[in-house]
Amino acid sequence: MTDLATDAPPAEQITFSSMEEYLRTSADSIRTLTYGDIVDGTVVRVDPDEVLVDIGAKSEGVISNRELTGRAEEPVILQPGDNVKVYVLQSENEDGNVVLSLRRARAEGIWAKAAEKEGTGEGVEAEVKEQNKGGLIVNIMGLRGFLPSSQVARTHSGNLVDLVGERIMVKILEVNRKRNRLIVSQRAAQDEDRARQREELFERLVVGDVVSGKVSGLTSYGAFVNLGGADGLIHISELSWDRVSNVSDMLAVGDEVTVKVIKLDPELSRISLSLRQMSDDPWDSIEARFPPGTIIEGAVTKTKKYGAFLQIADGVEGLLHISELSWDHVERTEDVLRVGDKIRVVVLQADRSRRRISLSYRQLLPRPDHLAGEAEAADGQYSAAADYVPGDDVDELEPVGEADAADSAVAEVVPSLAPESAAAELEAEDEGSPTAELEAPASADPEEDDSEEE
């Protein structure tokens, strides 16, 4: 039950010096009412068909009992002495009374409050009642408002019917009482709320924090994670210690992930995240796990002019240089190995600080008779392979169009090795030299080298 009335205050005792003063004061106090006035009154009597209200006019005002019930609203209970705010519908009816409305007075009060909300920009709650061709009809504090489809939140812009029956937060864009026009926006309210949440998020987060979120989008260079108020980026290089070719191989939109914050930029509203740093770096113990001379099995993941990359453990790739493929001269890596091949190799050197491992396949093969007199390469310590600088892999790791992603790409592990000659060849290619060729490490026999150069 709705009670719109309150107890009336006790009347003040007023004394007059003469009848003339009393009549003059009474005449001055009589209100002149017109349509649209909103006035305060006091309930005098409640009859079955109407309610009499003293509004300080020459005659009492009347409220129809239809105003107290109907329209699926809770009935209003009035008692003699209750104070009410009423709207003047007619200054005088055939009986000489002022016709009043409780509903209109309440509606005008809500319109005034809606105008106040428009001025302050404060969000209000609305109930979505129905959909029409232009958008959604909403109920705001008892008023009928319109939410254009262009102002629906981006997450629901494709299917408005899903919002029917829901309660949503909106921002009032326009209030026009004369035209009964009330326009609202869910998108503006959501953007404002996200801006507030983003500000709170940056105040709360510090580098090194572990947070949880939901994957909101995938790109060629990484995945965006909604942290509540702002999206963070996991660059492709921070997805796994292994090399990742496609982001979709690791994550899908809607996945829940736990990640580490590795960089914050409040000015650009950017948050860099890492998924791989949630597990131990496999290179921290690389030297103990793969000492020189260890025989292991690896799978070829990529072939280059200067050799082949082999995955020898989760998150660890090593380089099998072309000079270590065979005791004989090899022109092309693909003449010996293909992507996907699995072979046994021996570890020549593992370097944790440089995140590199050099491997050899020929060391497991019988040495040809014509090379039996050659000096051994320092018991497998093949220094040339350890001096490899990965040149032509860089462009494959860099993201497209994201400053954050470029910063993250620097941190990507490139566990690969090649001799200095390979780096020289890559530099020659960059300079556009058509004659640059990859040279194998120097042979122990100078004459053999001379013949090859010829």
C-alpha positions as a Python dict, from the first residue, in 0.01 Angstrom:
ca = {
    (1, 'M'): (0, 0, 0),
    (2, 'T'): (131, 347, -87),
    (3, 'D'): (96, 630, 157),
    (4, 'L'): (158, 969, -2),
    (5, 'A'): (27, 1174, 290),
    (6, 'T'): (167, 1287, 626),
    (7, 'D'): (11, 1416, 943),
    (8, 'A'): (-85, 1785, 933),
    (9, 'P'): (93, 2022, 1171),
    (10, 'P'): (-119, 2190, 1436),
    (11, 'A'): (-280, 2514, 1317),
    (12, 'E'): (-128, 2831, 1453),
    (13, 'Q'): (-347, 3062, 1659),
    (14, 'I'): (-385, 3396, 1483),
    (15, 'T'): (-562, 3693, 1648),
    (16, 'F'): (-706, 3992, 1468),
    (17, 'S'): (-769, 4342, 1608),
    (18, 'S'): (-1089, 4390, 1413),
    (19, 'M'): (-1333, 4221, 1178),
    (20, 'E'): (-1206, 4444, 895),
    (21, 'E'): (-852, 4313, 941),
    (22, 'Y'): (-981, 3956, 947),
    (23, 'L'): (-1173, 3999, 621),
    (24, 'R'): (-880, 4175, 449),
    (25, 'T'): (-635, 3904, 558),
    (26, 'S'): (-871, 3626, 452),
    (27, 'A'): (-918, 3782, 108),
    (28, 'D'): (-543, 3820, 59),
    (29, 'S'): (-478, 3460, 162),
    (30, 'I'): (-720, 3309, -90),
    (31, 'R'): (-522, 3156, -376),
    (32, 'T'): (-591, 3214, -741),
    (33, 'L'): (-526, 2875, -900),
    (34, 'T'): (-478, 2785, -1267),
    (35, 'Y'): (-425, 2464, -1462),
    (36, 'G'): (-85, 2312, -1402),
    (37, 'D'): (-24, 2456, -1057),
    (38, 'I'): (122, 2216, -801),
    (39, 'V'): (15, 2304, -449),
    (40, 'D'): (20, 2158, -99),
    (41, 'G'): (-309, 2066, 65),
    (42, 'T'): (-460, 1898, 367),
    (43, 'V'): (-712, 1614, 345),
    (44, 'V'): (-1043, 1724, 498),
    (45, 'R'): (-1270, 1429, 426),
    (46, 'V'): (-1254, 1094, 246),
    (47, 'D'): (-1580, 999, 74),
    (48, 'P'): (-1651, 684, -128),
    (49, 'D'): (-1628, 871, -459),
    (50, 'E'): (-1390, 1158, -384),
    (51, 'V'): (-1148, 1314, -139),
    (52, 'L'): (-1189, 1673, -21),
    (53, 'V'): (-865, 1868, 19),
    (54, 'D'): (-812, 2213, 170),
    (55, 'I'): (-571, 2397, -58),
    (56, 'G'): (-622, 2748, 77),
    (57, 'A'): (-857, 2851, -204),
    (58, 'K'): (-1204, 2998, -173),
    (59, 'S'): (-1338, 2646, -212),
    (60, 'E'): (-1203, 2303, -136),
    (61, 'G'): (-1042, 2084, -397),
    (62, 'V'): (-1155, 1734, -487),
    (63, 'I'): (-958, 1425, -586),
    (64, 'S'): (-1145, 1148, -765),
    (65, 'N'): (-1117, 808, -600),
    (66, 'R'): (-997, 677, -937),
    (67, 'E'): (-673, 858, -855),
    (68, 'L'): (-623, 636, -554),
    (69, 'T'): (-642, 299, -732),
    (70, 'G'): (-598, 151, -1078),
    (71, 'R'): (-329, 120, -1346),
    (72, 'A'): (-184, -181, -1165),
    (73, 'E'): (-40, 51, -904),
    (74, 'E'): (-54, 6, -532),
    (75, 'P'): (-360, 183, -389),
    (76, 'V'): (-310, 510, -204),
    (77, 'I'): (-460, 539, 144),
    (78, 'L'): (-552, 887, 265),
    (79, 'Q'): (-679, 993, 603),
    (80, 'P'): (-826, 1326, 722),
    (81, 'G'): (-541, 1553, 827),
    (82, 'D'): (-288, 1407, 582),
    (83, 'N'): (-73, 1653, 387),
    (84, 'V'): (-61, 1593, 11),
    (85, 'K'): (89, 1756, -296),
    (86, 'V'): (-167, 1794, -575),
    (87, 'Y'): (-183, 1910, -936),
    (88, 'V'): (-457, 2152, -1048),
    (89, 'L'): (-653, 2005, -1338),
    (90, 'Q'): (-943, 2254, -1330),
    (91, 'S'): (-973, 2577, -1133),
    (92, 'E'): (-1347, 2525, -1080),
    (93, 'N'): (-1597, 2255, -1175),
    (94, 'E'): (-1977, 2273, -1195),
    (95, 'D'): (-1993, 2239, -817),
    (96, 'G'): (-1748, 2523, -762),
    (97, 'N'): (-1462, 2296, -646),
    (98, 'V'): (-1106, 2280, -772),
    (99, 'V'): (-1034, 1950, -951),
    (100, 'L'): (-705, 1800, -833),
    (101, 'S'): (-478, 1507, -925),
    (102, 'L'): (-235, 1313, -710),
    (103, 'R'): (-85, 1122, -1003),
    (104, 'R'): (-6, 1431, -1207),
    (105, 'A'): (156, 1596, -907),
    (106, 'R'): (369, 1288, -853),
    (107, 'A'): (457, 1272, -1225),
    (108, 'E'): (562, 1637, -1231),
    (109, 'G'): (784, 1574, -934),
    (110, 'I'): (948, 1285, -1118),
    (111, 'W'): (996, 1496, -1431),
    (112, 'A'): (1167, 1758, -1216),
    (113, 'K'): (1390, 1488, -1066),
    (114, 'A'): (1469, 1354, -1415),
    (115, 'A'): (1571, 1702, -1526),
    (116, 'E'): (1796, 1723, -1222),
    (117, 'K'): (1957, 1388, -1311),
    (118, 'E'): (2015, 1515, -1665),
    (119, 'G'): (2191, 1819, -1529),
    (120, 'T'): (2420, 1626, -1295),
    (121, 'G'): (2485, 1339, -1536),
    (122, 'E'): (2403, 1085, -1267),
    (123, 'G'): (2303, 738, -1383),
    (124, 'V'): (1958, 597, -1303),
    (125, 'E'): (1810, 248, -1310),
    (126, 'A'): (1556, 167, -1580),
    (127, 'E'): (1337, -134, -1653),
    (128, 'V'): (1317, -239, -2018),
    (129, 'K'): (948, -285, -2103),
    (130, 'E'): (943, -357, -2477),
    (131, 'Q'): (1123, -328, -2809),
    (132, 'N'): (1019, -123, -3109),
    (133, 'K'): (1177, -63, -3449),
    (134, 'G'): (1390, 225, -3322),
    (135, 'G'): (1508, 89, -2990),
    (136, 'L'): (1367, 5, -2647),
    (137, 'I'): (1089, 149, -2427),
    (138, 'V'): (1200, 180, -2065),
    (139, 'N'): (1039, 274, -1735),
    (140, 'I'): (1235, 527, -1531),
    (141, 'M'): (1094, 621, -1191),
    (142, 'G'): (745, 567, -1335),
    (143, 'L'): (808, 769, -1651),
    (144, 'R'): (808, 627, -2002),
    (145, 'G'): (1146, 677, -2168),
    (146, 'F'): (1309, 581, -2497),
    (147, 'L'): (1645, 409, -2542),
    (148, 'P'): (1754, 437, -2909),
    (149, 'S'): (1924, 130, -3054),
    (150, 'S'): (2236, 341, -3118),
    (151, 'Q'): (2262, 405, -2744),
    (152, 'V'): (2235, 41, -2636),
    (153, 'A'): (2551, -104, -2481),
    (154, 'R'): (2790, -256, -2735),
    (155, 'T'): (2755, -600, -2582),
    (156, 'H'): (2379, -606, -2661),
    (157, 'S'): (2363, -389, -2973),
    (158, 'G'): (2319, -694, -3195),
    (159, 'N'): (2013, -836, -3018),
    (160, 'L'): (1794, -587, -2833),
    (161, 'V'): (1523, -837, -2742),
    (162, 'D'): (1759, -996, -2491),
    (163, 'L'): (1725, -684, -2275),
    (164, 'V'): (1345, -689, -2250),
    (165, 'G'): (1249, -745, -1886),
    (166, 'E'): (1598, -656, -1762),
    (167, 'R'): (1689, -372, -1527),
    (168, 'I'): (1977, -165, -1663),
    (169, 'M'): (2168, 150, -1576),
    (170, 'V'): (2115, 445, -1811),
    (171, 'K'): (2211, 809, -1838),
    (172, 'I'): (1945, 1069, -1919),
    (173, 'L'): (2031, 1256, -2238),
    (174, 'E'): (1721, 1473, -2288),
    (175, 'V'): (1418, 1580, -2083),
    (176, 'N'): (1137, 1768, -2260),
    (177, 'R'): (832, 1790, -2035),
    (178, 'K'): (615, 1974, -2286),
    (179, 'R'): (656, 1699, -2542),
    (180, 'N'): (669, 1421, -2280),
    (181, 'R'): (1007, 1331, -2426),
    (182, 'L'): (1263, 1138, -2222),
    (183, 'I'): (1572, 1003, -2405),
    (184, 'V'): (1828, 784, -2228),
    (185, 'S'): (2155, 604, -2312),
    (186, 'Q'): (2285, 276, -2177),
    (187, 'R'): (2612, 314, -2367),
    (188, 'A'): (2694, 650, -2205),
    (189, 'A'): (2623, 508, -1859),
    (190, 'Q'): (2838, 205, -1930),
    (191, 'D'): (3127, 413, -2068),
    (192, 'E'): (3116, 640, -1764),
    (193, 'D'): (3109, 341, -1532),
    (194, 'R'): (3401, 178, -1713),
    (195, 'A'): (3600, 501, -1692),
    (196, 'R'): (3546, 505, -1316),
    (197, 'Q'): (3635, 137, -1284),
    (198, 'R'): (3945, 190, -1503),
    (199, 'E'): (4065, 468, -1276),
    (200, 'E'): (4010, 254, -968),
    (201, 'L'): (4186, -40, -1137),
    (202, 'F'): (4500, 160, -1214),
    (203, 'E'): (4507, 291, -859),
    (204, 'R'): (4488, -65, -727),
    (205, 'L'): (4723, -252, -962),
    (206, 'V'): (5102, -269, -935),
    (207, 'V'): (5354, -448, -1156),
    (208, 'G'): (5390, -808, -1038),
    (209, 'D'): (5028, -850, -929),
    (210, 'V'): (4853, -1173, -1027),
    (211, 'V'): (4498, -1107, -1153),
    (212, 'S'): (4216, -1303, -1314),
    (213, 'G'): (4003, -1203, -1610),
    (214, 'K'): (3813, -1320, -1915),
    (215, 'V'): (3951, -1318, -2269),
    (216, 'S'): (3756, -1047, -2455),
    (217, 'G'): (3928, -1051, -2794),
    (218, 'L'): (4201, -1210, -3006),
    (219, 'T'): (4436, -1048, -3256),
    (220, 'S'): (4735, -1163, -3458),
    (221, 'Y'): (4970, -1018, -3196),
    (222, 'G'): (4801, -1127, -2873),
    (223, 'A'): (4489, -1159, -2659),
    (224, 'F'): (4293, -895, -2470),
    (225, 'V'): (4173, -980, -2119),
    (226, 'N'): (3890, -794, -1944),
    (227, 'L'): (4004, -721, -1589),
    (228, 'G'): (3686, -533, -1494),
    (229, 'G'): (3701, -171, -1604),
    (230, 'A'): (3992, -210, -1847),
    (231, 'D'): (4139, -462, -2089),
    (232, 'G'): (4496, -584, -2061),
    (233, 'L'): (4703, -730, -2345),
    (234, 'I'): (4886, -1061, -2339),
    (235, 'H'): (5134, -1027, -2624),
    (236, 'I'): (5184, -1346, -2826),
    (237, 'S'): (5537, -1367, -2690),
    (238, 'E'): (5398, -1377, -2335),
    (239, 'L'): (5150, -1659, -2394),
    (240, 'S'): (5393, -1947, -2347),
    (241, 'W'): (5760, -2030, -2306),
    (242, 'D'): (5713, -2229, -2629),
    (243, 'R'): (5699, -2049, -2962),
    (244, 'V'): (5333, -1968, -3047),
    (245, 'S'): (5235, -1920, -3411),
    (246, 'N'): (4864, -1849, -3365),
    (247, 'V'): (4703, -1692, -3059),
    (248, 'S'): (4390, -1901, -3117),
    (249, 'D'): (4598, -2215, -3058),
    (250, 'M'): (4632, -2108, -2696),
    (251, 'L'): (4318, -1910, -2607),
    (252, 'A'): (3958, -1850, -2711),
    (253, 'V'): (3720, -1562, -2641),
    (254, 'G'): (3547, -1622, -2308),
    (255, 'D'): (3831, -1821, -2150),
    (256, 'E'): (3905, -1744, -1785),
    (257, 'V'): (4276, -1683, -1732),
    (258, 'T'): (4509, -1596, -1445),
    (259, 'V'): (4792, -1369, -1551),
    (260, 'K'): (5072, -1151, -1412),
    (261, 'V'): (5088, -773, -1459),
    (262, 'I'): (5423, -688, -1621),
    (263, 'K'): (5369, -326, -1727),
    (264, 'L'): (5131, -37, -1648),
    (265, 'D'): (5081, 284, -1845),
    (266, 'P'): (4798, 490, -1687),
    (267, 'E'): (4840, 775, -1934),
    (268, 'L'): (4769, 548, -2232),
    (269, 'S'): (4538, 321, -2028),
    (270, 'R'): (4748, 19, -2120),
    (271, 'I'): (4810, -291, -1913),
    (272, 'S'): (5061, -553, -2029),
    (273, 'L'): (5005, -904, -1902),
    (274, 'S'): (5193, -1234, -1909),
    (275, 'L'): (5054, -1586, -1906),
    (276, 'R'): (5385, -1765, -1941),
    (277, 'Q'): (5531, -1602, -1630),
    (278, 'M'): (5273, -1789, -1424),
    (279, 'S'): (5501, -2094, -1463),
    (280, 'D'): (5876, -2137, -1407),
    (281, 'D'): (6113, -2027, -1680),
    (282, 'P'): (6255, -2348, -1834),
    (283, 'W'): (6581, -2166, -1907),
    (284, 'D'): (6657, -2108, -1539),
    (285, 'S'): (6784, -2466, -1506),
    (286, 'I'): (6891, -2520, -1866),
    (287, 'E'): (7264, -2573, -1798),
    (288, 'A'): (7198, -2837, -1533),
    (289, 'R'): (6936, -3014, -1746),
    (290, 'F'): (7141, -3019, -2066),
    (291, 'P'): (7515, -3035, -1995),
    (292, 'P'): (7753, -3069, -2295),
    (293, 'G'): (7754, -3421, -2435),
    (294, 'T'): (7392, -3500, -2340),
    (295, 'I'): (7216, -3701, -2609),
    (296, 'I'): (6851, -3600, -2652),
    (297, 'E'): (6569, -3630, -2902),
    (298, 'G'): (6422, -3320, -3067),
    (299, 'A'): (6155, -3235, -3323),
    (300, 'V'): (6232, -2997, -3609),
    (301, 'T'): (6012, -2687, -3578),
    (302, 'K'): (6169, -2463, -3842),
    (303, 'T'): (6435, -2477, -4109),
    (304, 'K'): (6658, -2187, -4215),
    (305, 'K'): (6949, -2137, -4450),
    (306, 'Y'): (7187, -2165, -4159),
    (307, 'G'): (7032, -2472, -3992),
    (308, 'A'): (6729, -2612, -3817),
    (309, 'F'): (6552, -2533, -3490),
    (310, 'L'): (6463, -2830, -3273),
    (311, 'Q'): (6226, -2835, -2978),
    (312, 'I'): (6401, -3040, -2713),
    (313, 'A'): (6175, -2958, -2415),
    (314, 'D'): (5869, -2749, -2327),
    (315, 'G'): (5963, -2389, -2392),
    (316, 'V'): (6314, -2476, -2513),
    (317, 'E'): (6442, -2472, -2870),
    (318, 'G'): (6799, -2531, -2979),
    (319, 'L'): (6981, -2468, -3304),
    (320, 'L'): (7128, -2747, -3511),
    (321, 'H'): (7362, -2546, -3734),
    (322, 'I'): (7394, -2654, -4097),
    (323, 'S'): (7761, -2735, -4037),
    (324, 'E'): (7656, -2986, -3769),
    (325, 'L'): (7411, -3174, -3992),
    (326, 'S'): (7672, -3394, -4161),
    (327, 'W'): (8047, -3452, -4191),
    (328, 'D'): (8003, -3373, -4559),
    (329, 'H'): (7921, -3030, -4696),
    (330, 'V'): (7545, -2953, -4693),
    (331, 'E'): (7412, -2691, -4934),
    (332, 'R'): (7054, -2673, -4804),
    (333, 'T'): (6915, -2762, -4463),
    (334, 'E'): (6608, -2912, -4630),
    (335, 'D'): (6831, -3165, -4806),
    (336, 'V'): (6879, -3333, -4469),
    (337, 'L'): (6585, -3233, -4247),
    (338, 'R'): (6220, -3133, -4280),
    (339, 'V'): (5982, -2970, -4034),
    (340, 'G'): (5834, -3240, -3814),
    (341, 'D'): (6131, -3476, -3832),
    (342, 'K'): (6240, -3625, -3499),
    (343, 'I'): (6610, -3696, -3456),
    (344, 'R'): (6863, -3764, -3182),
    (345, 'V'): (7124, -3493, -3128),
    (346, 'V'): (7402, -3417, -2883),
    (347, 'V'): (7421, -3097, -2681),
    (348, 'L'): (7730, -2892, -2764),
    (349, 'Q'): (7663, -2600, -2533),
    (350, 'A'): (7381, -2459, -2318),
    (351, 'D'): (7397, -2094, -2215),
    (352, 'R'): (7134, -1977, -1965),
    (353, 'S'): (7235, -1608, -1973),
    (354, 'R'): (7211, -1591, -2352),
    (355, 'R'): (6917, -1837, -2364),
    (356, 'R'): (7082, -2044, -2634),
    (357, 'I'): (7159, -2409, -2697),
    (358, 'S'): (7376, -2542, -2979),
    (359, 'L'): (7323, -2899, -3101),
    (360, 'S'): (7501, -3144, -3327),
    (361, 'Y'): (7372, -3430, -3538),
    (362, 'R'): (7698, -3524, -3707),
    (363, 'Q'): (7867, -3594, -3373),
    (364, 'L'): (7647, -3904, -3348),
    (365, 'L'): (7747, -4021, -3696),
    (366, 'P'): (8065, -4216, -3782),
    (367, 'R'): (8351, -3987, -3882),
    (368, 'P'): (8449, -4046, -4247),
    (369, 'D'): (8795, -4195, -4307),
    (370, 'H'): (8918, -3893, -4500),
    (371, 'L'): (8846, -3675, -4190),
    (372, 'A'): (8994, -3917, -3937),
    (373, 'G'): (9309, -3709, -3905),
    (374, 'E'): (9125, -3384, -3831),
    (375, 'A'): (9153, -3233, -3488),
    (376, 'E'): (8843, -3273, -3277),
    (377, 'A'): (8647, -2953, -3219),
    (378, 'A'): (8747, -2912, -2856),
    (379, 'D'): (8556, -3222, -2740),
    (380, 'G'): (8226, -3095, -2871),
    (381, 'Q'): (8265, -2737, -2745),
    (382, 'Y'): (8171, -2588, -3080),
    (383, 'S'): (8218, -2216, -3014),
    (384, 'A'): (8095, -2093, -3353),
    (385, 'A'): (7744, -2221, -3294),
    (386, 'A'): (7732, -2046, -2959),
    (387, 'D'): (7800, -1710, -3123),
    (388, 'Y'): (7478, -1708, -3326),
    (389, 'V'): (7280, -1382, -3327),
    (390, 'P'): (6916, -1441, -3436),
    (391, 'G'): (6860, -1188, -3709),
    (392, 'D'): (6582, -1297, -3943),
    (393, 'D'): (6353, -1418, -3662),
    (394, 'V'): (6295, -1070, -3525),
    (395, 'D'): (6038, -963, -3781),
    (396, 'E'): (5831, -1272, -3710),
    (397, 'L'): (5806, -1184, -3343),
    (398, 'E'): (5713, -819, -3358),
    (399, 'P'): (5342, -725, -3331),
    (400, 'V'): (5151, -501, -3569),
    (401, 'G'): (5031, -161, -3457),
    (402, 'E'): (5059, -190, -3079),
    (403, 'A'): (5317, -3, -2874),
    (404, 'D'): (5250, -232, -2583),
    (405, 'A'): (5305, -535, -2798),
    (406, 'A'): (5636, -400, -2924),
    (407, 'D'): (5759, -361, -2569),
    (408, 'S'): (5650, -714, -2488),
    (409, 'A'): (5817, -857, -2795),
    (410, 'V'): (6157, -758, -2661),
    (411, 'A'): (6110, -1001, -2378),
    (412, 'E'): (6038, -1297, -2603),
    (413, 'V'): (6273, -1594, -2563),
    (414, 'V'): (6466, -1669, -2881),
    (415, 'P'): (6648, -1991, -2788),
    (416, 'S'): (6847, -2033, -3107),
    (417, 'L'): (7209, -2033, -3219),
    (418, 'A'): (7419, -1995, -3537),
    (419, 'P'): (7775, -1900, -3628),
    (420, 'E'): (7885, -1546, -3696),
    (421, 'S'): (7880, -1624, -4066),
    (422, 'A'): (7502, -1672, -4046),
    (423, 'A'): (7462, -1332, -3887),
    (424, 'A'): (7685, -1183, -4157),
    (425, 'E'): (7466, -1340, -4422),
    (426, 'L'): (7152, -1197, -4267),
    (427, 'E'): (7310, -851, -4263),
    (428, 'A'): (7404, -892, -4630),
    (429, 'E'): (7046, -988, -4713),
    (430, 'D'): (6919, -679, -4534),
    (431, 'E'): (7153, -464, -4748),
    (432, 'G'): (7008, -624, -5061),
    (433, 'S'): (7322, -813, -5172),
    (434, 'P'): (7222, -1090, -5420),
    (435, 'T'): (7557, -1268, -5388),
    (436, 'A'): (7559, -1323, -5010),
    (437, 'E'): (7596, -1690, -4926),
    (438, 'L'): (7614, -1874, -4597),
    (439, 'E'): (7965, -1996, -4517),
    (440, 'A'): (8034, -2307, -4312),
    (441, 'P'): (8286, -2287, -4025),
    (442, 'A'): (8647, -2310, -4136),
    (443, 'S'): (8779, -2661, -4202),
    (444, 'A'): (9093, -2796, -4038),
    (445, 'D'): (9241, -2847, -4388),
    (446, 'P'): (9334, -2515, -4556),
    (447, 'E'): (9358, -2678, -4897),
    (448, 'E'): (9006, -2814, -4864),
    (449, 'D'): (8884, -2462, -4787),
    (450, 'D'): (9066, -2324, -5092),
    (451, 'S'): (8913, -2585, -5317),
    (452, 'E'): (8563, -2510, -5191),
    (453, 'E'): (8611, -2139, -5252),
    (454, 'E'): (8720, -2212, -5604),
}
